[in-house]
Amino acid sequence: MLRVLILGGIGDAVELAAKVANIPGIEAIASLAGSTRKPTLPVGNVRIGGFGGVAGLTSYLREMHIDLLIDATHPFADQISANAAIAAEEVGIPRLMVIRPPWEKLEGDNWLEVENNLAAAAALSNQSQRVFLTIGRQEIATFAKLAEIWFLMRMIDPPDANAIVPPGLIISDRGPFNLEKEEEILLQYNIDTIVSKNSGGSATYPKIIAARKLGIKVVMVKRPPIPPGEQVPDVESAVKWLLNLTGKEK
């Protein structure tokens, strides 16, 4: 029985764990960071919480006799991806990254691409009045000093009680979202700018389509660099990699 550790954080990890569970001779353990309070849990073995850096992850790989590591974390979870690269090399096991392609700017898009959230906040100053902030709950404090801007902040979980929050309204919701509802939100709250991470995938892309249709500016935060290593763009390719590596591909 081969053991595969799937580092999760996006819907791809849930889908991948379900598919791996149907492969004879392979046992999958899905690990979630625990940043979402009520995550969608994969089928099979699940652990929630951090590992304690590179040392903790390395120890876990050895103690649990992990044979393969698949990194299906969020494109912006750069620290765990970096830790996974080091730990897998230290233990000497194959590692694969599932990295969905980033969104590409299309005709009609009004994007300002920036390096990080600090740059996004700077881009809003004296330029925007009503902003749809869709970066999650953990980094909203970066925008709290922009007192002249009203923010509509969408996130899965509400921020902690002692969190520093920008002025505006918080709505809790989880994707996938549809185009009609995204257009309604932008019009209802008179949004003139969206701030979004370039997460890729289809679950949250409708807001980008809606912005294109309505002529709304998007401040797009670029992805952080990823560690070197083998990567695939989707779950199907990850399953094929796993089957090839284990000799189960027909």
NUGU-372323 format. One record per residue: residue in one letter; x, y, z of N, C-alpha, C in turn. Coordinates in steps of 0.1 Angstrom, whole numbers, plus 5000, padded with zeros to 4 digits. Example, Ala and Ser with C-alpha at 12.3 -4.5 7.8 and 13.67 -1.06 7.14 Angstrom:
! residues 2
A513249435078512349555078513249675078/S512849785071513749895071512950005079/
! end
This chain:
! residues 250
M500849885000500050005000500950125000/L500850204989501550334989500750444995/R501450535002500850645009501150775002/V500150844999500250974992499751085002/L500551185004500051305012499651415002/I498451455003497851564995497751695003/L498551785000498451915007497351995000/G496252025008495152085002495052235005/G493952295000493652435002492752484992/I492552414981491552454971490752334967/G489652354960488752254956489352134949/D490452164942491152064934491651954944/A492051984956492551894965491451794969/V490251844971489051764975488751664964/E488751714951488451634940489551524938/L490851564940491951474938491851364949/A491551394961491451294972490351194969/A489251244963488151154960488551054949/K489351104939489751014928490850914932/V491750964941492750874946492250764954/A491150794961490450694970489950574962/N489750584949489250484941490350404934/I491650434937492750364931493250254940/P493150124937493550024945495050034948/G495450004961496849994964497450134968/I496550234968497050374972496250424983/E496850474994496150535005496550685005/A495450765005495750915005495450975018/I496251065022496051145034495951295029/A494851355031494651495027494851585039/S495751685038496051775048495551915045/L494751975054494252105052494952195063/A495252325059495952415068495052455080/G493752455078492952495089492552645089/S492952715079492652855078491152885077/T490352785071488952805069488252725081/R487352785088486752725100485952605097/K485152605086484352495082484652455068/P485852385066486252355052485452245047/T485452235033484852125026485852005028/L485451905035486451795038486551695027/P487751655023487951545013487451415019/V487251315010486951185015488251115020/G488051015029489250945033489851005045/N491150985047491951035058492251185057/V491951255067492051395067492751445080/R493751535078494351605090494251745088/I494051825098493851965098494852035107/G495552135101496452215109497852215103/G498652305107500052315102500952205107/F502152205101503152095104504252145113/G504352285114505452335122506752355113/G506452415101507652445093508152325086/V509352345080510052235072510352115081/A510852145093511252035102510051945106/G508952015108507751945112507151855101/L507151915089506651845077507651725074/T508851745075509851635072509651525082/S509451555095509251455105507951375102/Y506851455097505651385094505751285083/L506451335072506651245061507351115065/R508251125073509051005078508150915087/E507550985097506750905107505550835101/M504950895091503750835084504150755072/H505450745069505950655058505250705045/I505250835042504750885030505650855018/D505050805007505850764996505750874985/L504650954984504551054974503851174980/L504251294975503651414980503051494968/I501851534970501151614959500751744966/D501251854961500951994966499852054958/A498652054963497452104957496952224965/T497852304970497552414979497152534970/H496652644976496252764969497452824962/P497252884951498452944944499153054952/F498453104962499153204970499653154984/A499553024986500152954998501552924995/D502353034993503753014989504652955000/Q504352975012505152925023505152775024/I503852715024503752575025504352505013/S504152565001504752504989506252504990/A506852614995508352614997508752505007/N508052495018508352395028508252255022/A507152235014506952095008508152064999/A508652154991509752134982510952084990/I511252155001512452125009512251985016/A511151965022510851845029510851725020/A510251735009510251615000511651584995/E512451684992513851654988514651595000/E514351645012515051595024514751445026/V513551405024513051275026513351185014/G513451245003513751174990512551104984/I511451174984510251124977509851214966/P509151164956508651244945507551344949/R507551464943506651574946506051624934/L504751654934504051714922503251834927/M503251934919502452054922501252064912/V500052074918498952094909498652244909/I498952314898498952454897497952494885/R496752534889495852574878496352704872/P496152714858496652824851496052954856/P496853064857496353194861495353244850/W494553344855493653414845494453494836/E494053504824494753594814493853714811/K494553824809493853954806493253934792/L491953964790491353954777490854094772/E490554094759490054224754488854274762/G488854394766487754454774488054454788/D489054384793489454384807490254514810/N489954574821490654694826491354654839/W492554594837493354544848494554634851/L494754644864496054694869496754584877/E497754524871498454414878499454464888/V499454414900500354454911501054334917/E502154364924502954254930502354194942/N501654274950501154224963500054314968/N499554274980498454354986498854494990/L500054514994500454654997500454744985/A500854684973500754764961499354784956/A498454684959497054694956496454814964/A496754824977496254924985496755064980/A497955074976498555194971497855234958/A497455134950496855164937495455224939/L494755184950493455234953493355374958/S494455424965494455554971494255664961/N493255744964492855864955492355824941/Q492155694939491655644926490355574927/S489955514938488755444939487855494951/Q486555464950485655504961484955394967/R484555294959483755184964484355054958/V484954974967485854864962485254734967/F485254634958484954494961486254424964/L486454394977487754334981487554184983/T488254104975487953964974489353884976/I490053914987491353854989491253765001/G490153735007490053655019490153745032/R490153685043490053755056491353785062/Q492453715058493653725066494553845063/E494253915052495154025048494354155046/I493154165051492354285049492854405057/A493654385067494154495075495054585066/T495654525056496454605047495654725041/F494354715040493554815034492854905044/A493054885057492354955067492655105068/K493755145064494155285065493455365054/L492855305044492155375033490755425038/A490755515047489455555054488555625044/E489055675033488155745024487455655014/I487755525015487155425006486255335013/W485055305007484155205012484355075006/F484454965015484854835010483654735012/L483454665001482554545003483554425003/M483554355015484554255017483954115017/R484254025008483653895007484753795011/M484353705020485253605026484453485030/I485053365031484353245036483953265051/D484953295059484653315073484853465077/P484053515087484253645091485653665098/P486153785098487453805105487453785120/D488553765126488653755140488053875147/A487653865160487053975167487954095168/N489254065170490154175172490854215159/A490354175148491054205135490754355131/I491754415125491654545120490954545106/V489854605105488954585093488754725086/P488854725073488554855066487154895067/P486755025065485355065066484555005055/G483354955058482454905048481654785053/L481354685045480454575048481154445045/I480954345054481554215052480454125049/I480654045038479653935035480353805035/S479853705041480453565041479753485030/D480553425022480053335011481153255006/R480853145000481853054994481453014980/G482453014971482252984957481952834955/P481552804943481552884931480452984930/F480753094923479853204921479353204907/N478153264904477653264891477653414886/L477653424873477853554866476753654870/E475453604870474353694872474453754886/K474753674896474853724910475953814911/E477053794905478253884906477954014900/E477254014888476754144883475854214892/E474954144898473954204908474754274919/I475754204925476554264936477254394932/L477854384920478654504915477754624913/L476554604908475554704906474954754919/Q474554664927473854694939474654784948/Y475954754949476854834958477654934951/N477254964938477955074930479455064931/I479954944928481354914929482154974917/D483255044919484055094908485355024906/T485754944916487054874915486854734923/I487454634917487554504923489054474926/V489354424938490654384941490654234943/S491454164935491454014934492853964933/K493053844939494253764937493953684924/N495053664916494953584904495053444908/S493853394913493853254918493653154907/G493153194895492853104885491653014888/G491252924879490152834881488852904878/S487752834878486452884874485552934886/A485852894898484952914909484653064912/T485753144910485553284913485753374901/Y485953314889486153394877484953474873/P483753434876482553524871482653664875/K483353704886483453844890484353914880/I485253844874486153904864485353934851/I484553834848483653844836482753964838/A482153974850481154074853481854214852/A483054224857483854354857484054394842/R484354294834484654314820483354374813/K482254314816480954354810480554494814/L480854524827480354654833481354764832/G482554734827483654834825484254874839/I484354774848484854804861486354764862/K487154854868488554824869488854714879/V489854634876490254524885491754544888/V492054554901493354554906493754404909/M494554354900494854204901496254184907/V496254104918497454074925498053954919/K499353974915500053864908500353754918/R500553634913500953514921502453534926/P502653474938504053474942504853364934/P506153374934506953264927506653124933/I506753024925506552884930507952824930/P508152724939509452654939509552564927/P510752534923510952444911510452304914/G510052244903509552104904508552074894/E508151944893507251904883505851954887/Q505152004877503752054879502852014868/V501552004872500451984862499352084865/P498452104854497452214855496152174862/D495952044863494552004868494651864875/V493451824880493351704888493551584879/E493051584867493151464858494651434855/S495351544853496851524850497551474863/A497151514874497751464887497451314889/V496251274886495851134887496751054877/K496851104865497651034855499151024859/W499651134865501051124871501151024881/L500151014890500250914901500150774895/L499350744886499150614880500450574872/N501050674865502250644858503450614868/L503450684879504550674888504450544896/T503250494898503050374906502850244896/G502950274883502850154874501450104873/K500450184876499050144875498350194863/E499050274855498450324842498350204832/K497150184827496950084817497350134803/
! end
